[in-house]
Amino acid sequence: DGERALNKGCTLFIFPEGTRSRTGSIGNFKEGAFKLAQLSKRSIIPVVIEGTKPNLLNKYGLFLGSHQITLSVLDEISFDFFQQMETSQLANHVKSLMENELIQIRKQVEQNNR
């Protein structure tokens, strides 16, 4: 009931893959989050998180050890930008933005570790 939460003024943080990646690559996006943004006419703010691999959380949701994590907040994508897009097109667009940002984060981390 994300639509109800949005109508109450809440902000939602949705992982469009539906699960954490075990490989470190971004998986296929499910369309539900993007359909919700379209129906509610809300903007999307993509967030890329790097460094949670391999085992940030155990199966009980407890943090394991220490980790260097990078969080990057991308530019807001306004409803005006995507209102005419098909849901799958929107999902692919956001995924592409996030994949490109992940590449940049990894390059920066690699340079910092030299």
Wavefront OBJ file of the C-alpha trace (Angstrom):
o trace
v 0.000 0.000 0.000
v 2.604 2.418 -1.147
v 0.006 4.642 -2.772
v -1.769 5.093 0.562
v 1.524 5.937 2.268
v 2.376 8.493 -0.408
v -1.056 10.059 -0.087
v -0.366 10.514 3.640
v 2.814 12.420 2.766
v 5.291 9.625 3.433
v 8.458 9.122 1.434
v 9.115 5.583 0.222
v 12.495 3.951 -0.218
v 12.023 1.109 -2.691
v 14.574 -1.358 -4.018
v 13.310 -1.988 -7.573
v 15.270 -5.225 -7.934
v 13.237 -6.779 -5.157
v 16.322 -8.387 -3.619
v 19.973 -7.677 -2.916
v 22.483 -8.552 -5.599
v 24.851 -11.379 -4.778
v 27.159 -10.455 -7.664
v 27.438 -6.709 -7.105
v 25.778 -5.907 -10.416
v 22.372 -4.279 -10.686
v 19.709 -6.883 -11.446
v 16.488 -6.588 -13.401
v 14.100 -3.959 -12.115
v 10.547 -4.854 -11.282
v 8.075 -2.255 -12.541
v 5.965 -1.799 -9.393
v 7.897 1.145 -7.944
v 7.800 2.950 -11.270
v 4.109 2.278 -11.795
v 3.521 3.679 -8.312
v 5.440 6.856 -9.196
v 3.383 7.237 -12.368
v 0.032 6.653 -10.677
v 0.813 8.966 -7.764
v 2.488 11.570 -10.018
v 5.508 11.636 -7.707
v 9.114 12.234 -8.627
v 11.826 9.613 -8.314
v 15.169 10.139 -6.606
v 17.499 7.253 -7.494
v 19.993 6.237 -4.825
v 22.992 3.990 -5.532
v 24.574 2.086 -2.649
v 27.971 0.446 -3.138
v 29.955 -1.599 -0.636
v 27.286 -3.780 0.948
v 28.682 -6.886 -0.715
v 29.422 -9.610 0.236
v 27.778 -9.850 3.646
v 26.719 -6.600 5.214
v 23.707 -8.169 6.904
v 23.197 -11.666 8.203
v 19.933 -13.540 7.691
v 18.478 -11.905 10.823
v 19.152 -8.360 9.561
v 22.101 -7.744 11.894
v 25.161 -5.888 10.594
v 28.320 -7.965 10.317
v 31.726 -6.333 10.792
v 32.675 -2.961 9.379
v 32.215 -1.912 5.773
v 33.164 1.027 3.593
v 29.878 2.044 1.966
v 29.313 4.720 -0.660
v 25.852 6.176 -1.078
v 25.154 8.412 -4.066
v 21.923 10.362 -4.445
v 21.212 11.087 -8.098
v 19.248 14.014 -9.457
v 15.501 13.995 -8.992
v 13.492 12.721 -11.959
v 10.319 14.781 -12.061
v 6.926 13.387 -12.972
v 6.879 15.846 -15.893
v 9.897 14.046 -17.359
v 8.378 10.558 -17.289
v 4.618 11.103 -17.428
v 4.425 10.024 -21.086
v 6.822 7.052 -20.709
v 5.802 3.445 -20.593
v 6.556 1.924 -17.193
v 9.173 -0.432 -18.639
v 10.879 2.488 -20.413
v 11.014 4.441 -17.150
v 12.421 1.455 -15.258
v 15.099 0.959 -17.911
v 15.993 4.652 -17.862
v 16.452 4.707 -14.089
v 18.404 1.452 -14.187
v 20.743 2.909 -16.808
v 21.346 6.026 -14.699
v 22.084 3.880 -11.662
v 24.406 1.527 -13.559
v 26.393 4.483 -14.890
v 26.669 5.955 -11.399
v 27.795 2.610 -9.987
v 30.596 2.480 -12.574
v 31.705 5.987 -11.541
v 31.615 5.100 -7.835
v 33.724 2.007 -8.406
v 36.272 3.957 -10.460
v 36.537 6.556 -7.697
v 36.914 3.911 -4.981
v 39.602 2.173 -7.033
v 41.501 5.469 -7.486
v 41.230 6.229 -3.775
v 42.620 2.808 -2.887
v 45.792 3.266 -4.966
l 1 2 3 4 5 6 7 8 9 10 11 12 13 14 15 16 17 18 19 20 21 22 23 24 25 26 27 28 29 30 31 32 33 34 35 36 37 38 39 40 41 42 43 44 45 46 47 48 49 50 51 52 53 54 55 56 57 58 59 60 61 62 63 64 65 66 67 68 69 70 71 72 73 74 75 76 77 78 79 80 81 82 83 84 85 86 87 88 89 90 91 92 93 94 95 96 97 98 99 100 101 102 103 104 105 106 107 108 109 110 111 112 113 114
